[in-house]
């Protein structure tokens, strides 16, 4: 009888703790540096999400190792909902195939909360590169094998550029960066020749003529840069990978906490002012159920694994 009462008390205490969630500020880990596209998206979401939860949502940037540093940090956190991560394809879809050893499992070590949306990427070049269209870039690269370099600040740019080089049959030199902003700085200075970059980090420079956008990797033109053709228009097949973002937490989070986070986050993503702010970053917001997002995470692991293999990228 005592054991039964004690068990019932534990259950009640558990429900009480869940009902008080969150009891302190929520830390939102971002796997890239300040000013990156993922950082911008999280900061747009953070304030309204904090208001909905009744506690501030504090952004914590943890760049490096294709998002693995941030992922390990979240994996080791208490699964009480006070540490979450705006995860992307970098740590959860690509890193498992880009790294020989990964200190976490991309599915088993995290709790899916909700899908958040997709990014828009462009191929941009420094004005010193004599190419105003993608075919001209390919022709220039073929005439100068190994002389053009490209920067990467995330796995989308790593895999996309490798796929592009394979399909175009060009030899490009890879210069890796931990995150996009420092790569853009070197691209602007002319130290870097070209880059697959998210819209949010290059929009101003393209409009000012400091960089030239050749194509978007989307199958259709972006309404934010309607004069820039899609990669499909340029004669390439539709890219199989699509950069994405979703909210996760450590494994074994309480169901009630996950449901609360999912409810508030998906509601925030429907707000007109939030959608407008994200649209200005060429980010397509789309919430989901936890089950839908769990299925998507597993699907994307297969998609990115195949793309990385087809691009001939060896794990390091």
C-alpha positions, 0 to 999 in steps of 0.5 A: 500500500505504501509503495502504491501511495509513493508511486502515486505521489511521484506521478502527481509531483511529475504532473505538477512539475510539468504544469509549472513549465517553464520555471526559468528562462529557456535556452535556445541553442543555435549551431551557428554564429551570430548573424548566420541565417539560423541565428536570425531565424531563431532571434525572430522566433525567440521573443514571441515564443518567450512571451507565449511561454511566460519566460524569456527564450535566450539565444545561445550560439554554439558554432563549429564542427558542422553543428556537432558542438551545439548538438552535443551540448543539447544532448547532455542537457537536462531533458526538462525543456529548458534547453532546446535547439534550432537544429538544421540539416547540418548536425542532424542530416549531414554531419553523420555522413561528413564525419568519421566519428560523431558523439551523438545519434542524430535520431535517438539522442534528441526529442523532435518538437516541431519542423520550423521551415526551409531556407533559400540558397543562392550561388553568389560570386565576387564581382572580379569573377567574369561571370554574369550567368551560371554557364559563364561561371562553369566555362570560366572554371573549366578554363582555369581548373583549380584556380577558383575557390569557394567558401562554405559555412554550413553543410548545405553549402558543402554538399551543394557546391560539391554536387555542383562541381561534380555535375558541372565537371569543374575543379574548385578549391574548398575553403571551409569556415565555421559559419557564414558571416566570416566567409561572406567577409572574405568573399566581399574582399575578393579572397573568396571567389564564389559561395552557395549562401543563404539569402539572409547573409548576402541580400544587402551585398547583392542589392548594393552590387558588392556581390553577384547572384547567379542562380537560386538552388530552388527549382523556381525563382525566389520572389525576393530576387525575381531577376535571378534564375533558378538552377533548373533554368540554368540547365541543372537538375533539381537539387535533391537536398533542401536546407531545413530547420526544426526544433529539438530537445534532449532525448526523453523530454516529458510528453507534456513539455513537448506538447506545450512547446509544440503548441506555442511554437507552431502558433508563433509560426502562424503569426502574420508579423513573424511570417513577414519577418521570416519571409524577408529572410527568404525563410519559409516557416512551416510548423508540424506535429512532433510525429510529422517532424520525427518522420521528416528527420528520419527521411532527411537522414537518408536523403542527405546520406545519398546526396553526400555519397553521390557528390563523392564527399569522403567523411573526415 
